[in-house]
Amino acid sequence: DPPAYANGPVQGYRLFLTETATGREQNVEVDGLSYRLEGLKKFTEYSLRFLAYNRYGPGVSTEDVTVTTLSD
């Protein structure tokens, strides 16, 4: 969902995806309110967090969400 209190119009969203075992983080720019992650490793734990940004800069990120991928 969009931020409850935005300091101006939201220009986009940023997704931070971290592979828990290695600590390797990826940063993805997202235009809408949904995004499909592809190319993830099997049976791997990932931590995700999101933030909205506008012309004044990034907002506060969400709490981390931890997920584990299944097989294929």
C-alpha positions as CSV (number, residue, x, y, z in Angstrom):
1,D,0.0,0.0,0.0
2,P,1.1,3.6,-0.5
3,P,2.5,5.4,2.6
4,A,-0.3,6.7,4.9
5,Y,1.5,10.1,5.3
6,A,3.5,11.1,2.2
7,N,5.4,14.4,2.1
8,G,4.3,15.0,-1.5
9,P,3.4,12.7,-4.4
10,V,5.1,9.3,-4.5
11,Q,7.4,9.0,-7.5
12,G,8.3,5.4,-7.0
13,Y,9.3,2.6,-4.7
14,R,12.5,0.8,-3.9
15,L,12.8,-2.8,-3.0
16,F,15.8,-4.1,-1.1
17,L,16.3,-7.8,-1.4
18,T,19.0,-9.5,0.8
19,E,20.1,-13.1,0.5
20,T,20.3,-13.9,4.2
21,A,23.2,-16.4,4.1
22,T,25.6,-14.2,2.1
23,G,24.4,-10.8,3.0
24,R,24.3,-9.9,-0.7
25,E,21.8,-7.1,-1.2
26,Q,20.0,-6.0,-4.4
27,N,18.2,-2.7,-4.9
28,V,15.3,-2.6,-7.4
29,E,13.4,0.4,-8.5
30,V,9.6,-0.4,-8.7
31,D,7.1,1.9,-10.4
32,G,3.8,0.4,-9.3
33,L,2.5,-1.4,-6.2
34,S,3.5,-4.9,-7.3
35,Y,6.6,-6.5,-8.6
36,R,7.5,-10.1,-9.6
37,L,10.9,-11.4,-8.3
38,E,12.5,-13.8,-10.7
39,G,15.8,-15.7,-10.7
40,L,15.8,-16.5,-7.0
41,K,17.7,-19.5,-5.7
42,K,15.9,-22.7,-4.5
43,F,15.5,-23.3,-0.8
44,T,17.1,-19.9,0.1
45,E,16.1,-17.4,2.7
46,Y,15.7,-13.8,1.7
47,S,14.9,-10.6,3.6
48,L,12.9,-7.9,1.9
49,R,12.1,-4.3,2.8
50,F,10.5,-1.5,0.9
51,L,10.4,2.3,0.9
52,A,8.7,5.0,-1.1
53,Y,10.5,8.1,-2.5
54,N,9.5,11.4,-4.0
55,R,11.3,14.6,-5.0
56,Y,12.3,15.2,-1.4
57,G,14.1,11.8,-1.1
58,P,13.4,8.4,0.3
59,G,10.9,7.8,3.1
60,V,11.2,5.4,6.0
61,S,11.6,1.7,5.0
62,T,9.3,-1.0,6.2
63,E,10.3,-3.6,8.7
64,D,12.1,-6.6,7.1
65,V,10.0,-9.4,5.8
66,T,11.8,-12.8,5.7
67,V,10.8,-15.4,3.1
68,T,12.2,-18.7,2.0
69,T,11.9,-20.0,-1.5
70,L,10.7,-23.5,-2.3
71,S,12.0,-25.9,-5.0
72,D,11.2,-25.1,-8.6
